Amino acid sequence: MTFSLVARCKETGMLGTAVTSSSPAVAARCSYTRSNVGAVSTQNVTDPSLGKKSLDFLETGLTSTQVVEKIKSTNKHLEYRQVLIIDSNGNTAIHSGNNSLGIWSEAIGDNVISAGNLLANKEVTKVIVSAFEQNKGHLADRMLAGLQAGLDAGGEEGPIHSAGIKISHQVSWPIIDLRCDWTEECPVKKLFEIWKVYKPQVHDYLQRAMDPVDAPSYGVPGDK
């Protein structure tokens, strides 16, 4: 019930995930990132524990491919799971179990991978990767372009209702963690709107965390 991409920015080292689904609050269960370590999407009859486990394994020095083999050997029911992994060097690996739902597919590109299930067609993930590679600018812009392209290529078999994007860079918390947890409209469009508001403020929120003395205000009531 989901399609996603995980990616790395070659210029900045940012690591991110973007995902959309017919299920509610998909990003709360599927999206995991860790600065200087990697990014993971765990989906299809989702086991959220695979996200943190995969990042922990990456942090020990395992490659993305070795992490996939590790989780396959140490966890049950992997035949029902899809797991996408990218590490801090851009190395990628995907596992899609034989019991992945409906039409499912995978695609691998340059510092980006995509996978999905219950898709309208198998080309969706290839289109996602191509759109990411063809777009320029901030990692979030490129990842959201990928989601939109996947939707335009057919997306899920049924309507989608939630979407999210998460990006980590340099600090221990995600610098971007934006979600639309449920809408009867298009959650990818809603996510674009949220990102448009948040994008100019990403650096300022980092500044507030790192050095509040010089942090900017936004003129909200009570903020002198």
Salt bridges, closest charged atoms under 4 A:
ASP56 OD1 - ARG34 NH1 2.87
ASP56 OD2 - LYS52 NZ 2.75
GLU59 OE1 - ARG34 NH1 2.72
GLU69 OE2 - LYS72 NZ 3.71
ASP110 OD2 - LYS10 NZ 2.73
GLU123 OE2 - LYS126 NZ 3.91
ASP141 OD2 - LYS199 NZ 2.66
ASP177 OD2 - LYS166 NZ 3.92
ASP181 OD2 - ARG179 NH2 2.67
GLU185 OE1 - LYS190 NZ 3.54
